[in-house]
């Protein structure tokens, strides 16, 4: 039950800001912070600025609607899990499982991400300015919309593993480092991966194809959005060659039981 | 705020099914510091543990007795204590023996815990023509095996000590009065036991001589590793896969004098098809290592923090199935399961990165800031 002390404690964390409410997340446990966020959303706040975030998990979990989060700090695992519409801007690095099974909305990370970013993503867009860890976009799928994951830096191995739908764009903007990601698209049977520059190691079930007009249009649009968010020069990025990776088969085991 | 239990947590479950938490920090100047920061960091990853095991290894903790081996021993009963003490008197000169300071804390069924500062019986060491370290190892193994869990020497290095048990990190820290100690390196672990029971001896870090290992994940190669190590006199007594790592490091680095940078090429070696593409000399080396130490290949999902006097080492498995983040700030190198745990004690870092599979990171006291060796994959 709600007690007066708890209300006071909660109030001391909050601050009305221009068009938003600020939350000081210092030393809050994951469930406390998420319960507070849900409470504020229920009360009608459309902008939430979260400060001093240190490892709290599941921020924005399952929320719908036109809400904008600004997250300052280092959020924990499963940021934006099951999220269904809000926009989330993160000024820091994120942990593992960012955008897990996200349905709609936007996550933009002004930093790097851990492993399995975009895990089982079903819709919406994720933009990561710097590197991502292993298995980015694992099991992404597209139903009515194509989930989209754009990575500015390099990726760990197994990017697009078991991918079933959607778009991954890997830009590798740090010219001093080549793409070292191996096992790209292992076991993929849907969707498409675009990689800027050459790649060296494809996974089983994936093949390379040439870029066509349609691909270029998709790439240009995503690069433009990426550059708008993170302040890069898009014409310079577009100039370089892109490689397209698609599944060898959409039903690799289709004949197994026939 | 309404309590979560009434909103969307009907089963009153305030934890998540997840893996263990690792954290380590080393001051490369060798300056000692208290438990506040390491405890704050490991406690920040509370969701990764479930209160069934936590522990700390502290280096530089006993400067007044730094020439002596410091044994920390758990006893389930007084008879075990009498037996072990008799054995210690026979094989060692016991300079100081005392109960480890403890106080009331949220821990369940703590055993008796004693500490002994000892030096090996010189004439026996000379007689056996082995090194003091080997003599200590042999006796620690012998006592741990013969006591069958009734007594356990869980820390046996010089100027370092392990404190561990069943509880959350903050409970274990309180129970063992960690506020009384300082060290230049702290290795911390919070456990979420999966395959083996949560008991006091099974908490991490595992230790032998001045080696300690804290581990997240599992070793599916445990059986093969154990057989290989048993041939070299190591006895596995702690009911968990992690201890083989401790012994593997001891065998390779201390006994076989394998340079540290080659160790990941044995534990987490490149795949054969990668070796095939290497230059002749490198290919020969890696083939020889894989063939000689095939029984030490560590398979399965894991990330590790390994430490010994003056060194802290981080290593994730080849497929990177468990997380490990490294950070540098000021005179510190940090290793952690989650970056946020580093930031909570050091918000501004000079450098922070997620390790790649098989990448070893080594922090050394009085070494150039840190040594980063990307070897196992050798791309």
Boltz contact constraints between the chains, C-beta under 6 A:
constraints:
  - contact:
      token1: [A, 6]
      token2: [B, 1]
      max_distance: 6.0
  - contact:
      token1: [A, 10]
      token2: [B, 1]
      max_distance: 6.0
  - contact:
      token1: [A, 31]
      token2: [B, 4]
      max_distance: 6.0
  - contact:
      token1: [A, 35]
      token2: [B, 1]
      max_distance: 6.0
  - contact:
      token1: [A, 35]
      token2: [B, 4]
      max_distance: 6.0
  - contact:
      token1: [A, 36]
      token2: [B, 1]
      max_distance: 6.0
  - contact:
      token1: [A, 39]
      token2: [B, 1]
      max_distance: 6.0
  - contact:
      token1: [A, 54]
      token2: [B, 340]
      max_distance: 6.0
  - contact:
      token1: [A, 54]
      token2: [B, 343]
      max_distance: 6.0
  - contact:
      token1: [A, 54]
      token2: [B, 344]
      max_distance: 6.0
  - contact:
      token1: [A, 55]
      token2: [B, 44]
      max_distance: 6.0
  - contact:
      token1: [A, 55]
      token2: [B, 338]
      max_distance: 6.0
  - contact:
      token1: [A, 55]
      token2: [B, 340]
      max_distance: 6.0
  - contact:
      token1: [A, 74]
      token2: [B, 339]
      max_distance: 6.0
  - contact:
      token1: [A, 74]
      token2: [B, 340]
      max_distance: 6.0
  - contact:
      token1: [A, 74]
      token2: [B, 343]
      max_distance: 6.0
  - contact:
      token1: [A, 76]
      token2: [B, 340]
      max_distance: 6.0
  - contact:
      token1: [A, 93]
      token2: [B, 339]
      max_distance: 6.0
  - contact:
      token1: [A, 95]
      token2: [B, 338]
      max_distance: 6.0
  - contact:
      token1: [A, 96]
      token2: [B, 323]
      max_distance: 6.0
  - contact:
      token1: [A, 114]
      token2: [B, 354]
      max_distance: 6.0
  - contact:
      token1: [A, 133]
      token2: [B, 354]
      max_distance: 6.0
  - contact:
      token1: [A, 134]
      token2: [B, 320]
      max_distance: 6.0
  - contact:
      token1: [A, 180]
      token2: [B, 379]
      max_distance: 6.0
